[in-house]
Each structure stands twice: as structure tokens, then as C-alpha cells.
Amino acid sequence: MLGGMQDWPLLVWKLIDHAALNHGTREIVSLTCEGTEHRSNWAEVHDRSKRVAQALTNMGMQPGDRAATLAWNTHRHIECWYGVSGMGAVAHTVNPRLFEEQIIYIINHAADRVLFLDLTFIEMVEKIAPQLTSVEHFVLMTDRAHMPAGASVDFVCYEEMVAGVDGNFRWAEVDENTPSGLCYTSGTTGNPKGVLYTHRSNVLHTLGGLGKDAMGIGSEDVILPVVPMYHANAWGLPYSCAAVGAKMVMGGPHFDAPTLHKLLMKEGTTFTAAVPTVWLGMLQHLEAEKADLGKLDRVVIGGSAVPRSMIKEFKVKYDVDVIHAWGMTEMSPLGTLGALSAEAAELPLEEQFDIKTKQGRAVFGVELKITDDEGEDLPRDGEAFGHLMVRGPWCVGEYYGGDGGHILDAEGWFDTGDVATIDKHGYMQITDRAKDVIKSGGEWISSIELENEAVGAEGVAEAAVIGLPHPKWDERPLLVIVAKPGASPTKESVLAHLEGRIAKWWMPDDVQFVDEIPHTATGKIQKTTLRQQFESYSFPGV
């Protein structure tokens, strides 16, 4: 027996149709690669997305074909995104911060037929174009005035392409399980692997992220997604903003604190999202300029663990709530969000900060559990920690092209590669990546918890902890510090700060100061590189 409700497929283009029809005049503001500020709205972006779809169809693109983007967060990137998936093709966001060899591999592996690129990437694309075996059209996302003279690649002018069609295009009525987006993992070990999102998974992910206990956004919000669209779909925000008709503000190629601060103040930003390294720079800028954050109300921070000191500084100094988030490319990416539960909201502020350091509770649509090395389930007591397993309708079932083979267990669980605890209230806390956990004397030390505590020490801008070989204990922690500008923290001052905040046997055996800590293309601390940097290091007295 079937139910009596309409069979309405969950398709990505229905989001932008909704935005154009019900929130058409709501603004979309972009800082462009040409150095200008561009103002648009959902109705205009909807029209231009249809023109992109129509132009691509005229080029011979078919449903299921892939079109890549090497682009920043701008109105044009949004148009491409919706236009490509709206015609039934697959929008493949390529991370331009990867190595050129990885970019070449990704584009060829995806067999992208069209490559959209921003002005920033002309030189790179000219260099690698001969190795991009599947790309037939290179579309430069600019106007005729900014097209390069004498380029070695026959670039198509984006604005002329859009103006050359009338936009009279009917979105593709595809099955909701048809692929709509493609994003590759950062590939810190081996080749990057592709995650092929469907229309259904993206729409369900959007709905899951809108709730008050998730990101809690609405049409009155002004949203600045600093996290790039090539970083797991900007955490789904371009979809979420369309779903509720929120105003979008995008920084284009700009990630520096002064520019972002000026933009969020000018546009009255209420909600923003980025990795912790962005906010380290922003907080230093605010302190130096004696500035505030205007109408900003909420900041979603993910990508790596958020130090307690950062959560507290945002709230106490600027009255901004930090929502700790966790997810991964394989999860579209949202898994957990740190909105306070009813019980947690009644706790004293300092206790709330303790809870907010955890990565949060599962969004409806995501199931979590932790297991030991034998695959046995571990209790939700906030103490036991083990391998974090996930499943749900927007979680990966297999990598694109079958890379990596069968990646789910017999019950459909995906091993995230993280080690975590889950408490009785459902709050999950990442204690480490499985490959980064420090094994000392048969016990595990959380490098993430050490890092978060160390960042709270006076004069410390950023901290990283790695495990290095020790003849007696197998591994011991080395704390690597970047000092704040003008500050001079010492080994003694940092270790003194840690006393009483961590278990005594967790205390780092040494502290090293560096000018910069290496990061991955998605802003995470690159511990493989850091370990290589210190591969010849020996602890004092060893």
C-alpha cells in the first residue's frame, strides 16, 4: 500500500526557484576579482543561472556531464553552481589551493568537459591546460574588458556567454538520486577521492542544517560564508541561503581580516562561517583596531577544533555566539553542531563554554557511534573514546569511480578516521584523528585538547601538538607554538599555563617556537608536514 501524498522529487534547482519567487529582491553582494563590489539579488541570479544552463546545453553538455569551477565565492560562482546542476549536469568545485599535480589529477579523474575559472587562476590554467585531457571549454568568469590579450588558452568570456542566450530554459526533471555535485577530499595521503552528491542528499542536507539546533538561519539573516564553496560546498550555505531567502555577502578572493571586517560591518552581517585560522586573524585585528563586530550574532567554526579561549573571547568581548561544527566532505559536510541544549543553556556561562568546546550534537539525518579497535560499540559516557562512525542520507556510500573499494561496514557505517567521545546528552567531542593520536605508555593523549589549552596561554596565537618517538614511552607530545605579533611567550610560561588544566602525564616534553604552522588546503593543521619538519628532533635528555 502506498500513501496518498504527492511524489515531489527533491531537486537542487527547486531551492533557487523558491528564492527567486519568494525572496527575489533579497541581495547577493560580492567582492569580485576585478576589484569591484557587485550587487545582485536572488531573482537576477536565478535568471543568470538559467542562462548558464542554456549556454552549456548549446555547447553540447549533457545531463550527467561534469563541469568544474576554479573560483572564489562570488555571484558568478553561485550562478554556475545552480546552472550546472539545474541542467542535470554535475557541478564540480575544485580546490585551487591544492598542488597543481592534484588539480590536474582531479579534473582528469572527474572527466570535466567545461572548466569555469576566475581571473586569479589564468596563469595556472594556461600552464596545466595541455594536461587537462577532457576539458573542451575554458570559461573565464569575467567581462570583455578584463579578458586577457594573447592568452595561450582560447578562453570563453563568461559575461558574453550569459548575454548570448535568453534564459528561456526549463530545468532538468531528473530523478532525485541523480548526481548534482562533486567534491574531492584534500588528499593528504594518496590521491584525492571524489564524493558525488545527489540532488536528494543536498536538499536533505539543506533542510537538516536549517533548524534552530543546527545553524538556525532565516530570511532576516545576512550571511557571510567565508568558508569557500570549494570546501565541501561552503558547508551548504549557498543552498541554505536560497532555501530561506537570506541575504548573501561574499568576499571573493579576499580572506584577510581587514577586508572581511569592513565587509561584514558595511553589510550588517549577522551570521558567518569559517575555519579557526580565519578567526585567529580577525580577533587579532579587532584587538589592534579596538573594533567591534557590529550586528554579528553567530559564528559557525569548523574544519578543526575551536579553542575554548576563542569561544570565550567572542562571547565575552563581542557578544557573539560560537557554534562549533564538525563534518567532512564525505558528509556533505554537516555532522554535528554545537547549539546548546535546553539543559546546557541554563548552566553558568563558564560551564557553557566547556560544552561549546565539544563539536556538538548530531543533526537530524546523521547517526553517530564510537567503537573500539575490534568494532564493538562503546558507551556514551563522555569518557570512553573510540573510532567515530557515521551513517545517514547525506553520508558517502562509495567514492567516485569506486576508489577505495567498499568503504562501509556490514551495517552501513562509515569510519570517519576521527577518534571521539560521545556523552549521555549526545555531545560529541573529537579527541584526535586516528592517525594523529599520541600513544604514550599504552595510553592515548589527545593532541587537540592540548592544542586548545595551549592557545589560551598569554601571547600564543596558534598551537600544534605532534607525537614523536620516545625510547621509554613509545611517543611523547611536542608542543609547537606561533606567538602573537609583539608577544614573547616562553616554554616555561606556556607549560605553567597548562598545569592543572591537563593530566600531568599529558604535559608536553618540550615546546618549540616557529614562525608559521603548516596548514592543508582546507585550513587544517598539516601534521604530516609538521612531523617531517621535526623528524630529526630529539627530546631533551633523550
Residue pairs with C-beta under 8 A, 6 or more apart in sequence:
9 173
9 174
9 175
9 176
9 199
9 200
10 176
10 199
10 200
10 203
10 204
11 171
11 173
11 174
11 176
11 199
11 203
12 82
12 85
12 86
12 180
12 181
12 199
12 202
12 203
12 239
13 82
13 85
13 86
13 171
13 172
14 203
15 82
15 203
15 206
15 239
15 242
15 243
16 42
16 45
16 46
16 49
16 82
16 86
16 242
17 46
17 171
18 242
18 243
18 245
19 26
19 42
19 46
19 241
19 242
19 243
19 245
20 42
20 43
20 45
20 46
20 47
22 245
23 42
23 219
23 244
23 245
24 41
24 42
24 43
24 46
25 41
25 42
25 43
26 41
26 42
26 219
26 245
26 246
26 247
27 39
27 40
27 41
27 247
27 248
28 39
28 40
28 41
28 42
28 44
28 45
28 75
28 78
28 247
28 248
28 250
29 37
29 38
29 39
29 40
29 247
29 248
29 249
29 250
29 267
30 37
30 38
30 40
30 73
30 74
30 75
30 76
30 250
30 252
31 37
31 38
31 74
31 250
31 251
31 252
31 253
31 254
31 259
31 263
32 38
32 74
32 252
33 72
33 74
33 118
33 119
33 120
33 141
33 142
33 252
33 253
34 119
34 142
34 143
34 146
38 74
38 75
40 75
42 242
42 245
45 75
45 78
45 79
45 82
46 82
47 167
48 79
48 83
48 162
48 167
49 78
49 79
49 80
49 81
49 82
49 83
49 86
50 83
50 86
50 167
50 168
50 169
50 171
51 79
51 83
51 161
51 162
51 163
51 165
51 166
51 167
51 169
52 79
52 80
52 82
52 83
52 84
52 161
52 162
53 83
53 84
53 86
53 87
53 169
53 171
54 87
54 165
54 166
54 167
54 168
54 169
55 161
55 162
55 164
55 165
56 67
56 83
56 84
56 87
56 89
56 114
57 87
57 169
58 165
59 114
59 136
59 137
60 136
61 67
61 87
61 89
61 113
61 114
62 88
62 89
63 87
63 88
63 89
63 172
63 174
63 178
64 88
64 89
64 90
64 178
64 179
65 89
65 90
65 113
65 114
66 89
66 90
66 92
66 110
66 111
66 112
66 113
66 182
67 80
67 84
67 89
67 90
67 91
67 92
67 112
67 113
67 114
67 115
67 116
68 92
68 93
68 94
68 107
68 110
68 112
68 114
68 115
68 116
68 135
69 77
69 80
69 81
69 91
69 92
69 93
69 94
69 115
69 116
69 117
69 229
69 230
70 94
70 96
70 103
70 115
70 116
70 117
70 118
70 121
70 124
70 125
71 77
71 80
71 93
71 116
71 117
71 118
71 121
71 141
71 229
71 230
72 118
72 120
72 228
72 229
72 250
72 251
72 252
72 253
73 225
73 228
73 229
73 234
73 250
73 251
73 252
74 118
74 141
74 250
74 252
75 250
76 116
76 141
76 158
77 116
77 118
77 141
77 229
78 229
78 238
78 248
79 162
80 91
80 116
80 141
81 91
81 93
81 181
81 229
81 238
82 242
84 90
84 91
85 91
85 180
85 181
85 199
86 171
86 172
87 169
87 171
87 172
88 172
88 174
88 178
90 179
90 180
90 181
90 182
90 196
91 180
91 181
91 182
92 107
92 110
92 112
92 181
92 182
92 183
93 181
93 182
93 183
93 229
93 230
93 233
94 103
94 106
94 107
94 184
94 230
95 103
95 184
95 186
95 228
95 230
95 231
95 521
95 522
96 103
96 120
96 121
96 124
96 230
97 521
97 522
98 106
98 186
98 187
98 192
98 521
100 124
100 127
100 128
102 187
102 191
102 192
103 124
103 128
104 128
104 131
104 132
105 191
105 192
106 184
106 192
106 194
107 115
107 132
107 134
107 135
108 131
108 132
108 133
108 134
109 191
109 194
109 400
109 401
110 134
110 182
110 184
110 194
110 400
111 134
112 132
112 134
112 135
113 134
113 135
113 136
113 137
114 135
114 136
114 137
114 138
114 139
115 125
115 132
115 135
115 137
115 138
115 139
116 139
116 141
116 158
117 125
117 138
117 139
117 140
117 141
118 141
118 142
118 253
119 140
119 141
119 142
119 146
120 253
122 140
122 148
122 151
122 155
125 138
125 153
126 151
126 152
126 153
129 135
129 138
129 152
129 153
137 156
138 153
138 154
138 155
138 156
139 155
139 156
139 157
139 158
139 161
140 147
140 148
140 155
140 156
140 157
140 158
141 158
142 157
142 158
142 159
143 157
143 158
143 159
143 160
144 157
144 159
144 160
147 155
147 157
148 155
174 199
176 198
176 199
176 200
176 203
177 198
177 199
177 200
178 198
178 199
179 196
179 197
179 198
179 199
180 197
180 198
180 199
180 202
181 196
181 197
181 202
181 233
182 194
182 195
182 196
182 197
182 400
183 194
183 195
183 197
183 230
183 232
183 233
183 329
184 192
184 193
184 194
184 195
184 329
185 192
185 193
185 194
185 195
185 329
185 330
186 192
186 329
186 520
186 521
186 522
186 524
187 193
188 520
188 526
188 528
189 528
191 403
193 399
193 400
193 403
193 404
194 399
194 400
194 401
194 403
195 329
195 330
195 332
195 396
195 399
195 400
196 400
197 233
197 332
197 394
200 393
201 332
201 393
201 394
202 233
202 236
202 239
202 332
202 394
203 239
204 365
204 393
204 394
205 236
205 239
205 332
205 334
205 365
205 394
206 236
206 239
206 240
206 243
207 243
208 214
208 334
208 363
208 364
208 365
208 366
208 394
209 215
209 235
209 236
209 240
209 334
209 337
209 363
210 216
210 217
210 240
210 243
210 244
211 363
211 364
212 339
213 337
213 339
213 341
213 361
214 334
214 337
214 339
214 363
215 240
215 271
215 298
215 300
215 323
215 337
216 298
216 339
217 223
217 240
217 241
217 244
217 246
217 271
218 244
218 246
219 244
219 245
219 246
220 246
220 270
221 244
221 246
221 247
221 270
221 271
222 246
222 247
222 249
222 267
222 268
222 269
222 270
222 271
222 295
223 237
223 240
223 241
223 246
223 247
223 248
223 249
223 269
223 270
223 271
223 272
223 273
224 248
224 249
224 250
224 251
224 260
224 263
224 264
224 267
224 269
224 271
224 272
224 273
225 234
225 235
225 237
225 238
225 248
225 250
225 272
225 273
226 251
226 255
226 260
226 272
226 273
226 274
226 278
227 234
227 235
227 237
227 273
227 274
227 275
227 302
227 303
228 234
229 238
231 303
231 522
231 523
232 327
232 328
232 329
232 332
232 333
233 239
233 332
233 333
234 273
235 273
235 300
235 302
235 325
235 327
235 333
235 334
236 332
236 333
236 334
237 248
237 273
238 248
240 246
241 247
241 248
246 271
247 267
249 263
249 264
249 267
249 269
251 259
251 260
251 263
254 260
254 263
255 278
256 281
257 278
257 281
257 282
257 284
257 285
258 285
260 278
260 282
261 282
261 285
261 286
261 289
261 291
261 293
263 269
264 272
264 293
264 294
264 296
265 293
265 294
268 294
268 295
269 294
269 295
269 296
270 295
270 296
270 297
270 298
271 296
271 297
271 298
271 299
271 300
272 296
272 298
272 299
272 300
273 299
273 300
273 301
273 302
273 325
274 299
274 301
274 303
275 301
275 302
275 303
275 304
275 522
275 523
275 524
276 301
276 303
276 304
276 305
276 306
276 307
276 310
276 523
277 462
277 519
277 523
278 523
279 299
279 301
279 310
279 314
280 310
280 461
280 462
283 310
283 313
283 314
284 461
284 484
284 485
285 291
286 292
286 293
286 317
286 318
292 318
293 318
293 320
296 318
296 320
297 320
297 321
298 320
298 321
298 322
298 323
299 314
299 320
299 321
299 322
299 323
300 323
300 325
300 337
301 310
301 322
301 323
301 324
301 325
302 324
302 325
302 326
302 327
302 333
303 522
303 523
303 524
304 448
304 523
304 524
304 525
305 357
305 359
305 430
305 448
305 451
305 452
306 322
306 324
306 356
306 357
306 452
307 357
307 451
307 452
307 453
307 455
307 456
308 353
308 354
308 356
308 357
308 452
308 453
308 456
309 452
309 455
309 456
310 322
310 455
311 322
311 324
311 353
311 356
311 357
312 353
314 320
314 321
314 322
315 321
315 322
315 349
315 353
322 338
322 356
323 337
323 338
323 339
323 360
324 337
324 338
324 356
324 357
324 358
324 359
324 360
325 334
325 336
325 337
325 338
325 359
325 360
326 335
326 336
326 359
326 360
326 428
326 430
327 333
327 334
327 335
327 336
328 335
328 416
330 395
330 396
330 414
330 416
331 366
331 390
331 392
331 394
331 395
331 396
332 394
332 395
334 363
334 366
334 394
335 359
335 362
335 363
335 366
335 368
335 390
336 359
336 360
336 361
336 362
336 363
336 366
336 368
336 428
337 360
337 361
337 363
338 355
338 356
338 358
338 359
338 360
338 361
338 427
339 360
339 361
340 352
340 355
340 356
341 361
341 425
343 425
344 352
344 355
344 425
345 352
347 355
355 427
357 429
357 452
358 423
358 427
358 428
358 429
359 420
359 427
359 428
359 429
359 430
360 427
360 428
361 425
361 426
361 427
361 428
362 368
362 426
362 428
365 392
365 393
365 394
366 390
366 391
366 392
366 394
366 395
367 390
367 391
367 392
368 388
368 389
368 390
368 422
368 428
369 377
369 378
369 388
369 389
369 413
369 422
370 377
370 378
370 384
370 385
370 386
370 387
370 388
370 389
370 420
370 421
370 422
371 377
371 378
371 386
371 387
371 389
372 378
372 386
372 387
373 386
373 387
375 409
378 384
378 385
378 386
380 422
380 423
380 424
380 426
381 423
381 424
382 421
382 422
382 423
382 424
382 427
382 429
383 421
384 421
385 419
385 420
385 421
385 431
385 444
386 419
386 420
387 415
387 416
387 418
387 419
387 434
388 415
388 416
388 418
388 419
388 420
388 428
388 430
389 409
389 413
389 414
389 415
389 416
390 413
390 414
390 416
391 408
391 411
391 412
391 413
391 414
395 414
396 407
396 414
397 407
397 408
398 404
398 406
398 407
398 408
399 407
407 414
407 415
408 414
409 415
417 433
417 434
417 435
418 430
418 432
418 433
418 434
419 430
419 431
419 432
419 433
419 434
419 437
419 444
420 428
420 429
420 430
420 431
421 428
421 429
421 431
422 428
422 429
423 429
430 448
431 437
431 444
431 446
431 448
431 449
432 438
432 444
432 446
432 447
432 448
433 527
436 447
436 466
436 467
436 527
437 444
437 445
437 446
437 447
437 467
438 444
438 445
438 446
438 447
438 465
438 466
438 467
438 475
438 476
438 477
439 445
439 467
439 474
439 475
440 467
440 470
440 473
440 474
440 475
440 476
440 477
440 505
441 472
441 473
441 474
441 505
442 474
443 505
445 467
445 477
445 505
445 506
446 506
447 464
447 465
447 466
447 467
447 477
447 527
448 465
449 502
449 506
450 463
450 465
450 477
450 479
450 498
450 502
450 506
450 508
451 463
451 464
451 465
451 525
453 497
453 498
453 501
453 502
454 460
454 463
454 465
454 479
454 481
454 494
454 497
454 498
455 461
455 462
455 463
456 497
457 489
457 493
457 494
457 497
457 498
458 487
458 489
458 493
458 497
459 483
459 484
459 487
459 488
459 489
459 493
460 481
460 482
460 483
460 484
460 487
460 489
460 494
461 482
461 483
461 484
461 485
461 487
462 481
462 482
462 517
463 479
463 480
463 481
463 482
464 479
464 480
464 517
464 525
464 527
464 530
465 477
465 478
465 479
465 480
465 508
466 477
466 478
466 480
466 527
466 530
466 531
466 534
467 475
467 476
467 477
467 478
468 475
468 476
468 477
468 478
468 531
468 534
468 537
468 539
469 475
470 476
470 509
470 539
470 542
471 542
476 508
476 509
476 539
477 506
477 507
477 508
477 509
478 508
478 509
478 510
478 511
478 512
478 534
478 537
478 539
479 494
479 508
479 510
479 511
479 512
480 511
480 512
480 513
480 514
480 517
480 530
480 534
481 489
481 494
481 511
481 512
481 513
481 514
482 513
482 514
482 515
482 516
482 517
483 489
483 513
489 513
491 510
491 511
494 511
495 507
495 508
495 511
498 507
498 508
499 507
509 539
509 540
510 539
510 540
512 534
512 537
517 525
517 530
518 525
518 526
518 529
518 530
518 533
519 525
519 526
520 526
